[in-house]
């Protein structure tokens, strides 16, 4: 799956010259936590999020430091912080030069980037223009769609059993010699011996993730390792 397959194409955006109040009202009205900032030429110049409004002079949440520490920080950094906590225009508080992706970026790379950079949304650009945005909400929609499709899948008991066994064969934690899998009318029955309760939960997850499974019955017995 590529970014183009799950991105939101109708992108809400705001101008760097707009007031922060306009940005907050737009975010609250549409239930979004961030907005791409696009200038008059249509170029992406930044992104503004809820996090940019956490520390504000109006709410008394700006950072306070000992005077001696401010000396080591330097006037440039202090000035930047002042602008972010007191600025009234989006361009003054936004995060400039945001990370972006292309329409053909694989979903795996999108998720990896969002996780590594600790961001909730990524603008999708084509020739310098924003054509969409991928947010965590879009990822949830994709996951929900996949789960619905999986739930609607009908398989024979033999197919289900083979799928479970194949999935277990790929896992190093599975006590393969001690666990047996039976399937009757879509119900997976787990029998055998486990050495840790974590194995029990993981075995349940493997079975539950198999298309066509209606329920899981646990007949596993835990034995303390010698």
PEVENKA-V496651 format. One line per field, one symbol per residue. ss: DSSP state (A for helix, B for strand, O for the rest). psi: psi as a letter, one per 40 degrees, with the letter a starting at -180 (. if undefined). burial: + if it has 24 or more other C-alpha atoms within 12 Angstrom, else -. A space follows every 10 residues. Layout:
ss->???
psi->???
burial->???
This chain:
ss->OBAAAAOBOO OOBBOOOOBA AAAAAAAAAA OOOBBBBBOO OOOBBBBBBA AAAOOOAAAO OOOOOOAAAA AAAOAAAAAA AAAAAAOOBA AAAOBBOOOB BOOOOBAAAA AAAAAAAOOO BBBBBBOOBB BBBBBAAAAA AAAAAAAAAA AOOOOOAAAA AAAAAAAAAO OOOOOOOOBB BBBBOOBBBB BBBBOOAAAA AAAAAAAAOO OOOOBBBBBB BBOOOO
psi->hiddeeihdg hhiiieeiid ddddddddde fieihihhad eeiheahhid deedhiddef eihhiidddd dddidddddd ddddeeieid edeihigihi iidehidddd ddddddefie ihihihfeih eihhiddddd dddddddddd dehhiidddd ddddddddde hdehgdeehi hihhfehhhh iahieidddd ddddddddeh hehdihhhfi hhhhi.
burial->--++-+++-- ++++++-+-+ --++-++--- -+++++++-- --++++++++ -++--+---- ---------- ---------- +-++++++++ +++++--+++ +++-+-+--+ +--+----++ +++++---++ ++++++-++- -+-------- ------+--+ +-+++-++-- ---+++--++ +++--+++++ ++++----++ --++-+++++ ++++++-+-+ ------
